Amino acid sequence: MNLLKSISNEDPIGGLEIEDGAIRFALLKKERTGLKAIHLMEERLSEKEDIDNDILLTDKITKLAKKNKIKYVIISVPSNNIFIKTYNFPAIMPDNKITESMDLVLDLQLPKKKQEIYCDWMQIEKNETDKKIALSYIIKSRADKLLAAIKKTGLKVVAIESRIMSFSRILKQTKDEALLVIEKGKNMSSLAVVMNNNAIFSQSIPNNKLNDNLSKEAQKIINYYDWLNITIRNTILIGDFKDQKIKKLPLKIVEVETISKINGLEKDLKWFIALGAAMRGLIPRKDDQIISLMNIGTEKAYKQEKINSTTNFLISLNAALAIFFFAAFMATWSLISIIQNNYIKQISSFYILPSSENSMILNEKVADFNSLIDQMSVIVQKEPLWSKVIEETKNKVVVGISINNIALSSIDGLLSITGIAINREAINALKQSFESSEIFGEVAIPLDNLGKKVDIPFSMTFRIKSPELIYNK
């Protein structure tokens, strides 16, 4: 059995949005009709509270983490901390040559030194003539500070991306449609271009410098992309803008539509970024090649955190099993010692008996002793393989179930597991999964916490159908 494999299947991954006024969490679920929001939670920040305060940030995120019980998150951070730019390469250019070229970009063209940033890039488009590569980076000290604050909350960070990347993922766009997205922050404003559901450009300007220059900055971006034969027709606003600034903008302001209906929230703009990050969480880790601004890739980050989490669980589990096996070993050893001592005493007394009587009794006792030794050998050799129980438990745990504890009483007694289920459907699926086992039977889940619909604590009991199924024969 591979002890580094998790006792549960791939865990759900939520989206955690961080912005000046609030921290929001969202979790999505795929359904036949589209996407459904399982969790939507928010911790507001007052005007005096600053997300750059590590203690405050940890406190706010901890409150969200306690409410939703999700361990893994995609972090969406303010765009004013992140650089995004797109580079074009010939379609026939091999990937290894593109990598070499991007390495040169890191060394020679970026405004920050390579050792000061976490940087990543990805291909966002390919046609007959071009390959478009989007590059993004974050200041390393900024990312490390953020990760340190989040680590204290107990959450596991799978990826870090900009808010505009999360936002672009959820937009409903037609092919080759370009949108200008302007986001108003507490101290900085960001202007970004989104095309084909990819952020292809982003820049940030301090609010005190922007002032009445918002329309001018917007026009610069429009002109630049006109020169690249990309027409920006509309703009989307995020944040609180004054009416006079909006009236001066050179583009039509449009409302946001989502790529898919999400629980009737298509007009609720404040959840879009957290939901966009949560959409990325639905992608299998092995298929997630999207930019992540950490020192390791998203799949490796997930696996590493998974191993850490699983190791902690197995340490507790192995400690319980060690106590159980030690008690069983001591009981068997005590039995053998008692029998051995009794026979030593009896054999020692034979020397005071007459020789003929001594011989007859001795032969009888030796035969009985050999018979008992054979029986004890069977007991010792016929040890249950508890690894089969653990392996079967691991295989039968379904998505949406997080196991906290396993209790093993005896080979013929009730076994139990406790944990948290994401919803009632997950509990029913878990029960059906265990009932289909060739090893387990008498599966029962008490109907507790009837008032809860999500994050439901549960306990489940079951038995081993026959001890022979897991004996070491």
Summary of the structure (lengths in Angstrom):
residues: 473
radius of gyration: 31.8
end to end distance: 18.0
largest distance: 122.6
contacts: 1431
relative contact order: 0.12
helix: 44%
strand: 30%
